[in-house]
Amino acid sequence: MTWKPRSSTTLVGIAVLAALTCRFVPAATLYVAPDGDDRWSGALRQTNADKTDGPLKTLAGARDAIRKLKARGGAREPVMVLIAEGTYCLTETFVLEPQDSGTADGPITYAALAGAKPIISAGRTIVGWKQQEAGLWTAEVPEASGGKWPFRQLWVNGQ
């Protein structure tokens, strides 16, 4: 026995229902990794054998690659930016502007690779630590004096 729709309206209804229940499949996937390079395409998860292409290095590099894709008429479908394990040190604020928004049909998603726990940090490394009495440690931070660098938190080994 075969199933036959009663009308073309039934087929349209089924197609709409299927479209609404499907997850977005990215038309473009960009990869970001600490050993990447913002001059590369970002289309590869790992650096190629010739070391001429691979993942991007920064979130800003991914954002800028999406801007270029949009300028060429792309990014009308979903775009996924997958971020590999590692620490990403921001030297300036990562800014997303209205032009960086996706659409209902073409969302732009930034996410960690499956199982990865990337760290995005605007922190700075403090060097020159000296042990003092009673197990205390001190370091000079000249950049923080006079309010030139707002010092709010100190993290040691993730704590």
C-alpha positions in Angstrom: 0.0 0.0 0.0 1.4 3.4 -0.9 0.5 6.7 0.8 -0.9 9.4 -1.5 -1.5 13.0 -0.3 -5.0 14.3 -0.7 -3.8 17.6 -2.1 -0.7 19.7 -2.8 -1.6 21.7 0.4 -0.8 18.6 2.4 2.7 18.3 0.8 3.3 22.0 1.4 2.3 21.5 5.1 4.6 18.6 5.5 7.5 20.6 3.9 6.9 23.5 6.2 6.7 21.3 9.3 10.0 19.6 8.3 11.7 22.9 7.8 10.5 24.2 11.2 11.7 21.1 13.0 15.1 20.8 11.3 18.2 22.2 12.9 20.3 24.7 11.1 23.1 23.1 9.1 26.0 25.6 8.7 26.7 26.7 5.2 30.1 27.7 6.3 32.2 26.5 9.3 35.2 28.5 10.4 37.7 27.1 12.9 39.7 29.0 15.4 42.8 27.6 17.2 45.7 29.0 19.2 48.1 27.8 16.6 46.1 29.3 13.7 46.8 32.3 11.6 44.3 35.1 10.8 45.7 35.2 7.2 44.4 31.7 6.6 40.9 30.8 5.5 39.7 29.2 8.7 38.0 26.5 6.7 40.4 23.8 8.0 40.3 22.5 11.6 44.1 21.8 11.6 47.0 23.4 9.7 47.6 21.7 6.4 50.9 19.9 5.6 52.3 22.8 3.7 51.4 25.2 6.5 49.7 27.5 4.1 46.1 27.2 5.4 44.3 26.1 8.5 42.3 27.6 11.4 42.2 31.3 12.3 44.0 32.4 15.4 41.6 34.9 16.9 37.9 35.6 17.4 38.4 38.9 15.7 39.9 37.0 12.7 36.8 34.9 12.5 34.5 37.9 12.8 36.5 39.7 10.0 36.3 36.5 7.8 32.5 36.5 8.2 32.4 40.2 7.3 34.3 39.4 4.1 32.0 36.5 3.4 29.0 38.8 3.8 30.6 41.4 1.5 30.9 38.8 -1.2 27.2 38.0 -0.8 27.7 34.9 1.3 26.6 34.2 4.9 22.9 34.1 4.0 22.8 30.7 5.5 24.0 29.6 8.9 27.7 30.2 9.8 29.4 28.3 12.7 32.6 29.4 14.3 34.1 26.5 16.2 36.8 27.4 18.8 39.4 24.8 19.7 40.9 24.1 23.2 43.4 26.6 24.4 43.8 30.1 25.8 43.0 33.1 23.6 44.6 36.3 25.0 42.7 39.4 24.0 44.9 42.4 23.5 41.8 44.6 22.8 38.1 44.3 23.4 36.3 41.8 21.0 33.5 43.9 19.5 30.6 42.6 17.6 28.5 45.3 15.8 25.1 45.2 14.1 26.9 44.2 10.8 28.1 41.1 12.6 24.6 39.8 13.3 23.1 36.8 11.5 19.5 36.5 10.4 16.7 34.1 11.2 17.7 32.0 8.2 21.4 32.6 8.6 22.4 32.7 12.3 26.0 33.2 13.2 27.1 31.0 16.1 30.4 31.0 18.0 30.9 27.8 20.0 33.6 25.6 21.5 34.5 22.4 19.6 32.9 19.4 21.1 34.6 18.6 24.3 36.8 21.7 24.2 36.9 24.3 27.0 38.6 27.3 25.4 39.7 30.2 27.7 39.2 33.7 26.4 41.2 36.0 28.6 42.0 39.7 28.6 44.3 39.1 31.5 48.0 39.8 31.6 50.9 37.8 33.0 52.6 39.3 36.0 56.2 38.4 36.3 58.9 39.1 38.9 57.3 37.3 41.8 59.3 37.2 45.0 58.6 35.2 48.1 58.4 37.1 51.3 58.0 36.1 54.9 55.3 33.8 56.0 54.9 32.3 52.5 53.6 35.5 51.0 54.4 36.4 47.4 54.7 40.0 45.9 55.3 41.5 42.5 55.6 45.0 41.2 53.0 45.9 38.6 53.9 49.4 37.4 51.2 49.3 34.7 48.6 49.2 37.5 49.9 52.3 39.3 48.1 55.6 38.7 45.1 53.8 37.1 46.8 53.2 33.8 45.7 49.5 33.9 42.7 48.6 36.0 43.7 45.7 38.2 40.6 43.9 39.5 41.4 40.2 39.9 44.3 37.9 40.4 44.1 34.3 39.2 46.6 31.6 39.9 46.3 28.2 38.3 42.7 28.8 37.3 41.6 30.0 40.8 
